[in-house]
Amino acid sequence: MSSNLDDIQAAGSDTRPPMLDRTDYESWSQRIRLYYRGKENGLQILQSIDQGPFKLRTTRNTLGATPEGGVLLGPKRPRTYDDLSDTKKKRYDADVRTTNIVLQGLPKDIYKLINHNIEARSIWDNVKMLLAGNGGAQNRAGNANAVEMLVMDIVDPNP
């Protein structure tokens, strides 16, 4: 019976991201990337993981023109969602979706460790730190140090 469950977990679904198998991070990483590609805005979702979250930064409004034909700009102000082009809005929206998808694919114990992160890139990096190269019991003791470092990051994220 468990082999059927393992097959279902490995195959994944179109409506649910693949669940993380603690013993095979690399396989999960590849499968979830394929899952992202099949989603609407898949490219932007992958950019959220690879490049980090979209930064709104600042902008300046055009106030008018100078007599010499130059442009008068207002003071810098934080950019808002309404200032973004359609392409950049898709990228911004993909950040939230990416975070939700990554969190849905994590087992409860790992989710509890990293749910303080709101950026998909941070979550992805922490999961990788915890599990990448985990070849079984011999590496679990080594991963205890990674968990300790992660917990320290939770307590004081800016040392």
DSSP file (Angstrom, degrees, kcal/mol; ACC not computed):
  #  RESIDUE AA STRUCTURE BP1 BP2  ACC     N-H-->O    O-->H-N    N-H-->O    O-->H-N    TCO  KAPPA ALPHA  PHI   PSI    X-CA   Y-CA   Z-CA
    1    1 A M     >        0   0    0      0, 0.0     4,-1.5     0, 0.0     3,-0.5   0.000 360.0 360.0 360.0 -39.7    0.0    0.0    0.0
    2    2 A S  H  >  +     0   0    0      1,-0.2     4,-2.7     2,-0.2     5,-0.2   0.808 360.0  62.2 -67.0 -26.1    2.8    2.4    0.8
    3    3 A S  H  > S+     0   0    0      2,-0.2     4,-2.3     1,-0.2    -1,-0.2   0.882 102.3  51.0 -66.5 -35.1    4.3    2.0   -2.6
    4    4 A N  H  > S+     0   0    0     -3,-0.5     4,-2.4     2,-0.2    -1,-0.2   0.914 110.7  48.8 -63.8 -41.7    1.1    3.4   -4.2
    5    5 A L  H  X S+     0   0    0     -4,-1.5     4,-2.6     1,-0.2    -2,-0.2   0.909 111.2  49.9 -63.7 -42.0    1.3    6.4   -1.8
    6    6 A D  H  X S+     0   0    0     -4,-2.7     4,-2.4     2,-0.2    -1,-0.2   0.898 110.6  50.2 -62.7 -40.4    5.0    6.8   -2.8
    7    7 A D  H  X S+     0   0    0     -4,-2.3     4,-2.2     2,-0.2    -2,-0.2   0.908 111.5  47.8 -64.4 -42.0    4.1    6.7   -6.5
    8    8 A I  H  X S+     0   0    0     -4,-2.4     4,-1.8     2,-0.2    -2,-0.2   0.923 112.6  48.9 -64.6 -44.1    1.3    9.3   -6.0
    9    9 A Q  H  < S+     0   0    0     -4,-2.6    10,-0.4     1,-0.2    -2,-0.2   0.900 113.2  47.2 -63.0 -40.7    3.7   11.6   -4.1
   10   10 A A  H  < S+     0   0    0     -4,-2.4    -1,-0.2     1,-0.2    -2,-0.2   0.857 110.7  51.9 -69.4 -35.8    6.4   11.2   -6.7
   11   11 A A  H  < S-     0   0    0     -4,-2.2    -1,-0.2    -5,-0.2    -2,-0.2   0.843  91.6-167.0 -72.1 -32.7    4.0   11.9   -9.6
   12   12 A G     <  -     0   0    0     -4,-1.8     2,-0.3    -5,-0.2    -1,-0.2  -0.361  14.7-101.4  76.3-160.9    2.6   15.0   -8.1
   13   13 A S        -     0   0    0      3,-0.9    -5,-0.0    -4,-0.1    -4,-0.0  -0.975  11.6-119.6-157.7 159.8   -0.5   16.7   -9.4
   14   14 A D  S    S+     0   0    0     -2,-0.3    -1,-0.1     1,-0.2    -2,-0.0   0.727 116.1  40.2 -77.2 -20.9   -1.6   19.6  -11.6
   15   15 A T  S    S+     0   0    0      1,-0.2    -1,-0.2     2,-0.0    -3,-0.0   0.574 117.2  45.0-105.1 -11.2   -3.5   21.1   -8.7
   16   16 A R  S    S-     0   0    0     89,-0.0    -3,-0.9     3,-0.0    -1,-0.2  -0.998  82.7-119.6-135.6 133.3   -1.1   20.5   -5.8
   17   17 A P        -     0   0    0      0, 0.0    -5,-0.1     0, 0.0    15,-0.1  -0.287  44.6 -87.3 -68.0 156.5    2.7   21.0   -5.8
   18   18 A P        -     0   0    0      0, 0.0     2,-0.2     0, 0.0    -8,-0.1  -0.382  45.6-117.8 -63.3 139.4    4.9   18.0   -5.2
   19   19 A M        -     0   0    0    -10,-0.4     2,-0.3    -3,-0.1    87,-0.2  -0.545  30.9-105.0 -78.4 143.3    5.6   17.3   -1.5
   20   20 A L        -     0   0    0     85,-2.9     2,-0.7    -2,-0.2     5,-0.1  -0.511  24.6-152.4 -69.5 128.4    9.2   17.5   -0.2
   21   21 A D    >   -     0   0    0      3,-0.3     3,-2.4    -2,-0.3     7,-0.2  -0.930  10.3-146.1 -99.9 114.5   10.8   14.2    0.4
   22   22 A R  T 3  S+     0   0    0     -2,-0.7     3,-0.4     1,-0.3   114,-0.2   0.747  96.1  51.8 -55.6 -26.6   13.4   14.8    3.1
   23   23 A T  T 3  S+     0   0    0      1,-0.2    -1,-0.3   112,-0.1     2,-0.1   0.508 113.9  41.5 -90.6  -3.6   15.8   12.2    1.7
   24   24 A D    <>  +     0   0    0     -3,-2.4     4,-1.8     1,-0.1    -3,-0.3  -0.465  57.7 155.6-145.0  68.0   15.7   13.5   -1.9
   25   25 A Y  H  > S+     0   0    0    106,-0.4     4,-3.0    -3,-0.4     5,-0.2   0.908  75.5  56.2 -60.1 -45.0   15.9   17.3   -2.0
   26   26 A E  H  > S+     0   0    0      1,-0.2     4,-2.1     2,-0.2    -1,-0.2   0.899 107.7  47.7 -59.4 -43.0   17.3   17.4   -5.6
   27   27 A S  H  > S+     0   0    0      2,-0.2     4,-2.5     1,-0.2    -1,-0.2   0.923 113.4  48.1 -63.7 -44.3   14.5   15.4   -7.0
   28   28 A W  H  X S+     0   0    0     -4,-1.8     4,-2.9    -7,-0.2     5,-0.3   0.913 109.0  54.5 -61.5 -42.8   11.9   17.6   -5.3
   29   29 A S  H  X S+     0   0    0     -4,-3.0     4,-1.6     1,-0.2    -1,-0.2   0.913 111.6  43.9 -58.7 -44.4   13.6   20.7   -6.5
   30   30 A Q  H  X S+     0   0    0     -4,-2.1     4,-2.0    -5,-0.2    -1,-0.2   0.916 114.5  49.4 -67.0 -43.4   13.4   19.6  -10.1
   31   31 A R  H  X S+     0   0    0     -4,-2.5     4,-2.1     1,-0.2    -2,-0.2   0.892 110.9  48.4 -65.8 -39.7    9.8   18.4   -9.8
   32   32 A I  H  X S+     0   0    0     -4,-2.9     4,-2.3     2,-0.2    -1,-0.2   0.852 109.1  53.9 -72.5 -31.6    8.6   21.7   -8.2
   33   33 A R  H  X S+     0   0    0     -4,-1.6     4,-2.1    -5,-0.3    -1,-0.2   0.908 109.5  48.2 -65.1 -40.8   10.4   23.7  -10.9
   34   34 A L  H  X S+     0   0    0     -4,-2.0     4,-1.2     2,-0.2    -2,-0.2   0.894 109.6  53.4 -63.3 -39.1    8.6   21.7  -13.5
   35   35 A Y  H  < S+     0   0    0     -4,-2.1     3,-0.4     1,-0.2     4,-0.3   0.913 108.2  50.3 -60.6 -43.7    5.3   22.3  -11.6
   36   36 A Y  H >< S+     0   0    0     -4,-2.3     3,-1.8     1,-0.2    -2,-0.2   0.903 104.3  57.9 -61.2 -42.4    6.0   26.1  -11.7
   37   37 A R  H 3< S+     0   0    0     -4,-2.1     5,-0.3     1,-0.3    -1,-0.2   0.823 103.2  54.2 -59.7 -30.8    6.6   26.0  -15.4
   38   38 A G  T 3< S+     0   0    0     -4,-1.2    -1,-0.3    -3,-0.4    -2,-0.2   0.529  95.5  89.4 -80.9  -5.5    3.2   24.6  -16.0
   39   39 A K  S X  S-     0   0    0     -3,-1.8     3,-1.4    -4,-0.3     4,-0.2  -0.523  93.7 -89.8 -90.5 158.1    1.5   27.4  -14.0
   40   40 A E  T 3  S+     0   0    0      1,-0.3    -1,-0.1    -2,-0.2    -2,-0.1  -0.455 118.9  16.0 -60.6 137.7    0.3   30.7  -15.4
   41   41 A N  T 3> S+     0   0    0     -2,-0.1     4,-2.2    -4,-0.1    -1,-0.3   0.827  81.9 158.6  62.8  34.5    3.2   33.2  -15.1
   42   42 A G  H <>  +     0   0    0     -3,-1.4     4,-2.2    -5,-0.3     5,-0.2   0.856  68.1  53.7 -57.3 -38.5    5.6   30.3  -14.7
   43   43 A L  H  > S+     0   0    0      1,-0.2     4,-2.0     2,-0.2    -1,-0.2   0.924 109.8  47.1 -63.4 -44.5    8.6   32.3  -15.8
   44   44 A Q  H  > S+     0   0    0      2,-0.2     4,-1.7     1,-0.2    -1,-0.2   0.863 109.7  54.5 -65.9 -35.2    7.9   35.0  -13.2
   45   45 A I  H  X S+     0   0    0     -4,-2.2     4,-1.1     1,-0.2    -1,-0.2   0.929 109.1  47.2 -63.9 -44.8    7.4   32.4  -10.5
   46   46 A L  H  X S+     0   0    0     -4,-2.2     4,-2.7     1,-0.2     5,-0.2   0.856 108.0  56.7 -65.2 -34.3   10.8   30.9  -11.3
   47   47 A Q  H  X>S+     0   0    0     -4,-2.0     4,-3.0     1,-0.2     5,-0.6   0.860 100.4  58.8 -64.0 -34.5   12.3   34.4  -11.2
   48   48 A S  H  X5S+     0   0    0     -4,-1.7     4,-0.6     3,-0.2    73,-0.4   0.868 112.8  39.2 -61.9 -36.0   11.0   34.9   -7.7
   49   49 A I  H  <5S+     0   0    0     -4,-1.1    -2,-0.2    -3,-0.2    -1,-0.2   0.912 123.2  38.9 -78.8 -44.7   13.0   31.8   -6.6
   50   50 A D  H  <5S+     0   0    0     -4,-2.7    -2,-0.2     1,-0.2    -3,-0.2   0.862 131.3  23.3 -77.2 -36.7   16.1   32.5   -8.6
   51   51 A Q  H  <5S-     0   0    0     -4,-3.0    -3,-0.2     1,-0.3    -1,-0.2   0.514 104.7-120.2-110.2  -8.4   16.4   36.3   -8.3
   52   52 A G     << -     0   0    0     -5,-0.6    -1,-0.3    -4,-0.6    -2,-0.1  -0.343  55.5 -25.1  90.6-179.5   14.4   37.0   -5.1
   53   53 A P  S    S-     0   0    0      0, 0.0     2,-0.2     0, 0.0    39,-0.1  -0.241  71.7 -97.3 -70.3 154.6   11.3   39.2   -4.8
   54   54 A F        -     0   0    0     37,-0.2     2,-0.5    38,-0.1    -2,-0.0  -0.519  37.4-141.0 -68.2 132.3   10.5   42.0   -7.1
   55   55 A K        -     0   0    0     -2,-0.2    -1,-0.0     1,-0.1    37,-0.0  -0.859   9.4-159.4-100.7 127.0   11.6   45.4   -5.7
   56   56 A L        +     0   0    0     -2,-0.5    -1,-0.1     1,-0.1    24,-0.1   0.851  30.2 172.0 -72.1 -34.4    9.3   48.3   -6.2
   57   57 A R        -     0   0    0     21,-0.1    22,-2.3    22,-0.1     2,-0.3  -0.184  38.0 -55.3  58.0-148.5   12.1   50.9   -5.6
   58   58 A T  E     -A   78   0A   0     20,-0.3     2,-0.3    18,-0.0    18,-0.1  -0.786  45.1-170.8-124.8 167.3   11.3   54.6   -6.3
   59   59 A T  E     -A   77   0A   0     18,-2.6    18,-2.2    -2,-0.3     2,-0.4  -0.920  14.7-135.7-146.3 171.0   10.0   56.7   -9.1
   60   60 A R        -     0   0    0     -2,-0.3     2,-0.2    16,-0.2    16,-0.1  -0.999  18.5-130.5-132.6 137.4    9.6   60.4  -10.0
   61   61 A N        -     0   0    0     14,-0.5    13,-3.0    -2,-0.4     2,-0.6  -0.608  25.7-115.6 -82.4 146.5    6.6   62.0  -11.6
   62   62 A T  E     -B   73   0B   0     -2,-0.2    11,-0.2    11,-0.2     3,-0.1  -0.743  30.1-176.7 -81.7 122.3    7.0   64.2  -14.6
   63   63 A L  E     -     0   0B   0      9,-3.3     2,-0.3    -2,-0.6    10,-0.2   0.730  52.5 -72.4 -92.8 -25.6    6.0   67.7  -13.6
   64   64 A G  E     -B   72   0B   0      8,-1.2     8,-3.2     2,-0.0     2,-0.3  -0.989  55.4 -62.8 161.9-163.7    6.4   69.4  -17.0
   65   65 A A  E     -B   71   0B   0     -2,-0.3     6,-0.3     6,-0.3     5,-0.0  -0.871  36.4-126.9-118.8 151.3    8.9   70.6  -19.5
   66   66 A T    >   -     0   0    0      4,-2.1     3,-2.0    -2,-0.3     6,-0.0  -0.518  33.1-107.1 -86.6 161.8   11.6   73.3  -19.3
   67   67 A P  T 3  S+     0   0    0      0, 0.0    -1,-0.1     0, 0.0    -2,-0.0   0.786 121.5  57.9 -59.6 -25.8   11.8   76.1  -21.9
   68   68 A E  T 3  S-     0   0    0      1,-0.0    -3,-0.0     0, 0.0     0, 0.0   0.480 126.3-100.2 -83.6  -1.6   14.9   74.3  -23.3
   69   69 A G  S <  S+     0   0    0     -3,-2.0    -1,-0.0     1,-0.2     2,-0.0   0.487  80.5 131.8  97.0   4.2   12.9   71.2  -23.9
   70   70 A G        -     0   0    0      1,-0.1    -4,-2.1    -5,-0.0     2,-0.5  -0.186  57.9-106.9 -79.5 179.0   14.1   69.2  -20.8
   71   71 A V  E     -B   65   0B   0     -6,-0.3     2,-0.6    -8,-0.0    -6,-0.3  -0.921  18.2-142.2-113.4 132.1   11.9   67.4  -18.4
   72   72 A L  E     -B   64   0B   0     -8,-3.2    -9,-3.3    -2,-0.5    -8,-1.2  -0.831  22.0-162.7 -91.9 124.0   11.1   68.6  -14.9
   73   73 A L  E     -B   62   0B   0     -2,-0.6   -11,-0.2   -11,-0.2     3,-0.1  -0.850  10.3-132.5-109.8 144.3   10.9   65.7  -12.5
   74   74 A G        -     0   0    0    -13,-3.0     3,-0.1    -2,-0.4    -1,-0.1  -0.132  45.9 -66.7 -78.3-178.2    9.3   65.7   -9.1
   75   75 A P        -     0   0    0      0, 0.0   -14,-0.5     0, 0.0    -1,-0.2  -0.289  61.6 -89.8 -69.3 158.4   10.9   64.4   -5.9
   76   76 A K        +     0   0    0    -16,-0.1   -16,-0.2    -3,-0.1   -18,-0.0  -0.420  51.6 175.1 -66.4 142.4   11.6   60.6   -5.6
   77   77 A R  E     -A   59   0A   0    -18,-2.2   -18,-2.6    -2,-0.1     2,-0.1  -0.977  39.6 -85.7-144.1 155.5    8.8   58.7   -4.0
   78   78 A P  E     -A   58   0A   0      0, 0.0   -20,-0.3     0, 0.0     2,-0.2  -0.391  48.4-117.8 -61.9 137.1    8.2   55.0   -3.4
   79   79 A R        -     0   0    0    -22,-2.3     2,-0.2    -2,-0.1   -23,-0.1  -0.505  29.3-151.5 -74.7 144.5    6.7   53.3   -6.4
   80   80 A T    >   -     0   0    0     -2,-0.2     3,-1.2   -24,-0.1     4,-0.5  -0.668  30.5-101.3-111.0 169.8    3.2   51.7   -5.9
   81   81 A Y  G >  S+     0   0    0      1,-0.3     3,-1.4    -2,-0.2    11,-0.1   0.873 121.3  58.8 -56.7 -39.3    1.5   48.8   -7.5
   82   82 A D  G 3  S+     0   0    0      1,-0.3    -1,-0.3     7,-0.0     7,-0.1   0.738  97.9  60.8 -65.7 -22.8   -0.5   51.2   -9.8
   83   83 A D  G <  S+     0   0    0     -3,-1.2    -1,-0.3     2,-0.0    -2,-0.2   0.646  87.7  98.8 -76.1 -15.0    2.8   52.6  -11.2
   84   84 A L  S <  S-     0   0    0     -3,-1.4     2,-0.1    -4,-0.5   -28,-0.0  -0.376  74.7-120.2 -79.3 150.1    3.9   49.2  -12.6
   85   85 A S     >  -     0   0    0     -2,-0.1     4,-2.3     1,-0.1     5,-0.2  -0.336  37.4-100.2 -74.0 167.8    3.5   48.1  -16.1
   86   86 A D  H  > S+     0   0    0      1,-0.2     4,-1.9     2,-0.2     5,-0.1   0.887 124.0  51.8 -59.5 -39.7    1.5   45.0  -16.8
   87   87 A T  H  > S+     0   0    0      1,-0.2     4,-1.7     2,-0.2    -1,-0.2   0.916 111.7  45.7 -63.8 -43.6    4.6   42.8  -17.1
   88   88 A K  H  > S+     0   0    0      1,-0.2     4,-2.4     2,-0.2    -1,-0.2   0.817 108.6  56.6 -71.9 -29.9    6.0   44.1  -13.8
   89   89 A K  H  X S+     0   0    0     -4,-2.3     4,-2.8     2,-0.2    -1,-0.2   0.899 106.2  51.0 -65.0 -39.5    2.6   43.6  -12.1
   90   90 A K  H  X S+     0   0    0     -4,-1.9     4,-2.0     2,-0.2    -2,-0.2   0.907 110.8  48.4 -62.9 -41.1    2.7   39.9  -13.2
   91   91 A R  H  X S+     0   0    0     -4,-1.7     4,-0.9     2,-0.2   -37,-0.2   0.913 112.5  48.2 -65.0 -43.1    6.2   39.6  -11.7
   92   92 A Y  H >X S+     0   0    0     -4,-2.4     4,-0.8     1,-0.2     3,-0.7   0.921 112.9  47.8 -62.8 -45.8    5.0   41.3   -8.4
   93   93 A D  H 3X S+     0   0    0     -4,-2.8     4,-1.6     1,-0.2     3,-0.4   0.835 104.1  62.0 -65.0 -32.8    1.9   39.0   -8.2
   94   94 A A  H 3X S+     0   0    0     -4,-2.0     4,-2.8     1,-0.2    -1,-0.2   0.791  92.2  66.3 -66.0 -27.0    4.0   35.9   -8.9
   95   95 A D  H <X S+     0   0    0     -4,-0.9     4,-2.0    -3,-0.7    25,-0.3   0.928 103.8  43.8 -60.2 -45.6    6.0   36.5   -5.7
   96   96 A V  H  X S+     0   0    0     -4,-0.8     4,-2.1    -3,-0.4    -1,-0.2   0.920 114.9  49.1 -65.8 -43.7    3.0   35.9   -3.5
   97   97 A R  H  X S+     0   0    0     -4,-1.6     4,-2.4     1,-0.2    -2,-0.2   0.896 109.4  52.6 -64.2 -40.3    2.0   32.9   -5.5
   98   98 A T  H  X S+     0   0    0     -4,-2.8     4,-2.6     2,-0.2     5,-0.2   0.930 108.2  50.3 -61.6 -46.5    5.5   31.4   -5.4
   99   99 A T  H  X S+     0   0    0     -4,-2.0     4,-2.3     1,-0.2    -1,-0.2   0.921 111.5  48.7 -58.3 -45.4    5.7   31.7   -1.6
  100  100 A N  H  X S+     0   0    0     -4,-2.1     4,-1.9     1,-0.2    -1,-0.2   0.905 111.8  48.6 -62.9 -42.2    2.3   29.9   -1.3
  101  101 A I  H  X S+     0   0    0     -4,-2.4     4,-1.1     2,-0.2    -2,-0.2   0.922 111.5  48.7 -66.5 -43.9    3.3   27.1   -3.6
  102  102 A V  H >< S+     0   0    0     -4,-2.6     3,-0.7     1,-0.2    -1,-0.2   0.939 112.2  48.9 -61.5 -45.6    6.7   26.5   -1.9
  103  103 A L  H >< S+     0   0    0     -4,-2.3     3,-1.3     1,-0.2    -1,-0.2   0.856 106.4  56.7 -63.9 -34.6    5.0   26.4    1.5
  104  104 A Q  H 3< S+     0   0    0     -4,-1.9    -1,-0.2     1,-0.2    -2,-0.2   0.777 103.4  55.6 -66.7 -25.3    2.3   24.0    0.3
  105  105 A G  T << S+     0   0    0     -4,-1.1   -85,-2.9    -3,-0.7    -1,-0.2   0.358  91.5  93.8 -89.6   6.4    5.0   21.5   -0.7
  106  106 A L  S <  S-     0   0    0     -3,-1.3   -87,-0.0   -87,-0.2   -85,-0.0  -0.782  78.0-115.0-103.9 143.1    6.7   21.3    2.7
  107  107 A P     >  -     0   0    0      0, 0.0     4,-2.6     0, 0.0     3,-0.3  -0.334  37.4-106.4 -64.7 157.2    6.1   18.8    5.5
  108  108 A K  H  > S+     0   0    0      1,-0.2     4,-2.2     2,-0.2     5,-0.2   0.852 116.1  53.4 -58.5 -40.5    4.6   20.4    8.6
  109  109 A D  H  > S+     0   0    0      1,-0.2     4,-0.9     2,-0.2    -1,-0.2   0.891 113.7  42.0 -66.9 -38.4    7.8   20.2   10.7
  110  110 A I  H  > S+     0   0    0     -3,-0.3     4,-1.6     2,-0.2     3,-0.4   0.887 111.6  56.3 -73.4 -38.8    9.9   22.0    8.1
  111  111 A Y  H  X S+     0   0    0     -4,-2.6     4,-1.4     1,-0.2     3,-0.2   0.908 103.7  54.4 -56.7 -42.8    7.1   24.5    7.5
  112  112 A K  H  < S+     0   0    0     -4,-2.2    -1,-0.2     1,-0.2    -2,-0.2   0.828 107.0  52.0 -63.3 -31.5    7.1   25.4   11.2
  113  113 A L  H  < S+     0   0    0     -4,-0.9    -1,-0.2    -3,-0.4    -2,-0.2   0.848 123.5  24.4 -71.7 -34.3   10.8   26.1   11.0
  114  114 A I  H >< S+     0   0    0     -4,-1.6     3,-1.8    -3,-0.2    -2,-0.2   0.315  83.5 105.9-119.7   9.6   10.6   28.5    8.1
  115  115 A N  T 3<  +     0   0    0     -4,-1.4    -1,-0.1     1,-0.3    -3,-0.1   0.592  69.2  75.2 -71.0  -6.1    7.1   30.0    8.0
  116  116 A H  T 3  S+     0   0    0     -3,-0.2    -1,-0.3    -4,-0.1     2,-0.2   0.708  79.1  90.5 -73.2 -19.1    8.4   33.3    9.3
  117  117 A N    <   -     0   0    0     -3,-1.8    -3,-0.0     1,-0.1     3,-0.0  -0.564  52.4-176.2 -77.3 139.0    9.9   34.0    5.9
  118  118 A I        +     0   0    0     -2,-0.2     2,-0.5     5,-0.0   -19,-0.1   0.426  61.5  81.7-112.8  -2.6    7.6   35.8    3.5
  119  119 A E  S  > S-     0   0    0      1,-0.1     4,-2.1   -20,-0.1     3,-0.3  -0.899  71.3-142.6-108.3 132.0    9.9   35.7    0.5
  120  120 A A  H  > S+     0   0    0     -2,-0.5     4,-3.0   -25,-0.3     5,-0.2   0.867 101.2  57.0 -58.6 -38.5   10.0   32.5   -1.7
  121  121 A R  H  > S+     0   0    0    -73,-0.4     4,-2.6     1,-0.2    -1,-0.2   0.913 107.6  47.4 -61.6 -43.1   13.8   32.9   -2.2
  122  122 A S  H  > S+     0   0    0     -3,-0.3     4,-2.3     2,-0.2    -1,-0.2   0.909 113.5  47.8 -64.4 -42.6   14.4   32.9    1.5
  123  123 A I  H  X S+     0   0    0     -4,-2.1     4,-2.6     2,-0.2     5,-0.2   0.947 112.8  48.7 -62.4 -48.1   12.2   29.8    2.0
  124  124 A W  H  X S+     0   0    0     -4,-3.0     4,-2.4     1,-0.2    -2,-0.2   0.919 112.2  48.4 -58.4 -46.3   13.9   28.0   -0.9
  125  125 A D  H  X S+     0   0    0     -4,-2.6     4,-2.4    -5,-0.2    -1,-0.2   0.886 111.7  49.4 -64.5 -39.1   17.4   28.8    0.4
  126  126 A N  H  X S+     0   0    0     -4,-2.3     4,-2.1     2,-0.2    -1,-0.2   0.901 111.4  48.4 -68.1 -40.5   16.5   27.6    3.9
  127  127 A V  H  X S+     0   0    0     -4,-2.6     4,-2.5     2,-0.2     5,-0.4   0.924 112.5  49.5 -64.0 -42.4   15.0   24.4    2.7
  128  128 A K  H  X S+     0   0    0     -4,-2.4     4,-2.7    -5,-0.2    -2,-0.2   0.915 109.7  51.2 -61.6 -43.1   18.1   23.8    0.5
  129  129 A M  H  < S+     0   0    0     -4,-2.4    -1,-0.2     1,-0.2    -2,-0.2   0.894 114.5  44.3 -61.4 -39.7   20.4   24.5    3.5
  130  130 A L  H  < S+     0   0    0     -4,-2.1    -2,-0.2    -5,-0.1    -1,-0.2   0.876 131.1  16.0 -71.2 -38.0   18.5   22.0    5.6
  131  131 A L  H >< S+     0   0    0     -4,-2.5     3,-2.3    -5,-0.1  -106,-0.4   0.632  82.2 119.0-120.4 -16.6   18.2   19.2    3.1
  132  132 A A  T 3< S+     0   0    0     -4,-2.7     3,-0.1    -5,-0.4  -108,-0.0  -0.310  91.7   9.6 -60.4 132.9   20.5   19.5    0.1
  133  133 A G  T 3  S+     0   0    0      1,-0.2     2,-1.1     2,-0.0    -1,-0.3   0.587  83.7 157.5  75.8  10.4   22.8   16.6   -0.1
  134  134 A N    <   +     0   0    0     -3,-2.3    -1,-0.2     1,-0.2  -109,-0.2  -0.563  13.1 176.0 -71.7 102.0   20.9   14.7    2.6
  135  135 A G        -     0   0    0     -2,-1.1     2,-0.3     1,-0.2     3,-0.2   0.238  51.3 -85.3 -94.0  13.8   22.0   11.2    1.9
  136  136 A G  S >> S-     0   0    0      1,-0.2     3,-1.1  -114,-0.2     4,-0.9  -0.894  84.8 -12.3 122.9-152.3   20.2    9.6    4.8
  137  137 A A  H >> S+     0   0    0     -2,-0.3     4,-0.8     1,-0.3     3,-0.6   0.821 124.0  62.2 -61.5 -35.6   21.0    9.0    8.5
  138  138 A Q  H 34 S+     0   0    0      1,-0.2     4,-0.4    -3,-0.2    -1,-0.3   0.815 110.0  41.0 -63.8 -28.0   24.7    9.8    8.1
  139  139 A N  H <> S+     0   0    0     -3,-1.1     4,-2.1     1,-0.2    -1,-0.2   0.582  94.2  81.6 -93.7 -11.3   23.9   13.4    7.1
  140  140 A R  H <X S+     0   0    0     -4,-0.9     4,-0.9    -3,-0.6    -1,-0.2   0.883  90.9  51.6 -63.8 -37.2   21.1   14.0    9.5
  141  141 A A  H >X S+     0   0    0     -4,-0.8     4,-0.7     1,-0.2     3,-0.6   0.904 110.1  49.8 -64.9 -39.9   23.6   14.8   12.3
  142  142 A G  H >> S+     0   0    0     -4,-0.4     4,-0.9     1,-0.2     3,-0.7   0.846 106.4  56.1 -65.7 -32.7   25.3   17.3   10.1
  143  143 A N  H 3X S+     0   0    0     -4,-2.1     4,-2.4     1,-0.2    -1,-0.2   0.693  91.0  72.9 -73.4 -17.1   21.9   18.8    9.2
  144  144 A A  H <X S+     0   0    0     -4,-0.9     4,-2.3    -3,-0.6    -1,-0.2   0.886  96.0  51.6 -62.1 -36.7   21.3   19.4   13.0
  145  145 A N  H <X S+     0   0    0     -4,-0.7     4,-2.4    -3,-0.7    -1,-0.2   0.896 108.1  51.2 -64.6 -39.0   23.9   22.2   12.7
  146  146 A A  H  X S+     0   0    0     -4,-0.9     4,-2.2     2,-0.2    -2,-0.2   0.898 109.8  49.5 -64.2 -39.8   22.0   23.7    9.8
  147  147 A V  H  X S+     0   0    0     -4,-2.4     4,-2.6     2,-0.2    -2,-0.2   0.917 110.0  51.2 -64.4 -42.2   18.8   23.6   11.8
  148  148 A E  H  X S+     0   0    0     -4,-2.3     4,-2.1     1,-0.2    -2,-0.2   0.911 110.7  48.4 -61.4 -42.1   20.6   25.3   14.7
  149  149 A M  H  X S+     0   0    0     -4,-2.4     4,-1.9     2,-0.2    -1,-0.2   0.888 111.3  50.8 -64.3 -38.7   21.8   28.0   12.3
  150  150 A L  H  X S+     0   0    0     -4,-2.2     4,-1.7     2,-0.2    -2,-0.2   0.908 109.1  50.1 -65.5 -42.0   18.3   28.4   10.9
  151  151 A V  H  X S+     0   0    0     -4,-2.6     4,-2.1     1,-0.2    -1,-0.2   0.889 109.1  52.2 -64.1 -38.6   16.8   28.8   14.4
  152  152 A M  H  X S+     0   0    0     -4,-2.1     4,-2.7     1,-0.2    -1,-0.2   0.881 107.4  52.9 -63.5 -36.8   19.5   31.4   15.2
  153  153 A D  H  < S+     0   0    0     -4,-1.9    -1,-0.2     2,-0.2    -2,-0.2   0.849 107.4  51.9 -65.3 -34.5   18.5   33.3   12.1
  154  154 A I  H  < S+     0   0    0     -4,-1.7    -2,-0.2     1,-0.2    -1,-0.2   0.911 113.0  44.0 -66.9 -42.3   14.8   33.2   13.2
  155  155 A V  H  < S+     0   0    0     -4,-2.1    -2,-0.2     1,-0.3    -1,-0.2   0.923 136.8  11.1 -69.0 -45.0   15.8   34.7   16.6
  156  156 A D     <  +     0   0    0     -4,-2.7    -1,-0.3    -5,-0.2    -2,-0.2  -0.745  65.9 176.0-137.0  85.7   18.1   37.3   15.2
  157  157 A P  S    S+     0   0    0      0, 0.0    -1,-0.1     0, 0.0    -4,-0.1   0.706  80.6  46.7 -68.3 -18.4   17.8   37.6   11.4
  158  158 A N              0   0    0      1,-0.1    -5,-0.0    -5,-0.0     0, 0.0  -0.743 360.0 360.0-123.1  82.7   20.3   40.5   11.2
  159  159 A P              0   0    0      0, 0.0    -1,-0.1     0, 0.0    -6,-0.0   0.506 360.0 360.0 -65.6 360.0   23.3   39.6   13.4
